[in-house]
Amino acid sequence: MPVKFALATLAALAISASPAAALEQNCRFIQAKADREACYEKQEEELAAKRNKPKPVATDESKSLESLRQMRQDDDAVYRSIHGICRGC
């Protein structure tokens, strides 16, 4: 029983290993030079795309913070205009 558990654990670790290393090994074993080089170029493009992932444009939190900031600016403008009107009251 412990041997089966250890084998299952090792299999799970092997599956979750770095995908970049798996891609590199696959390219290494391609016999044709042109195909192997194309594989390496594709791998480099994929890794570059992963590194340069665009950040989320606007999350719910950033939207709420932006709307809160806008409301504060509007409130400040209203308070200034009211303060100007009631200055002599």
C-alpha positions, 0 to 999 in steps of 0.5 A: 500500500505505501509503495502505491501511494509513493508511486502515485505521489511521484507521478503527480510530481512528474506531471506538475514539473516545469512545462518549460523543461518539458518543452525543451526536452521535446525539442532536443529529440527532434532529428531534423535541424530545421524542425528542431530550430523551429521548435526552439523558436516557438518555445522562446515565443511562448516563454516571452508571451508568458513573461509579458502577460498584460495585467488585468485592465480593470478589476472590480476593486480598481473600478470601485477605487476610481469611482470613489476618487471621482465622487470625492472630487465631485464632493469637493467641488460642491463644497467649494461652491457652497462655501463660496455662496454662504460666505456672508451668511 
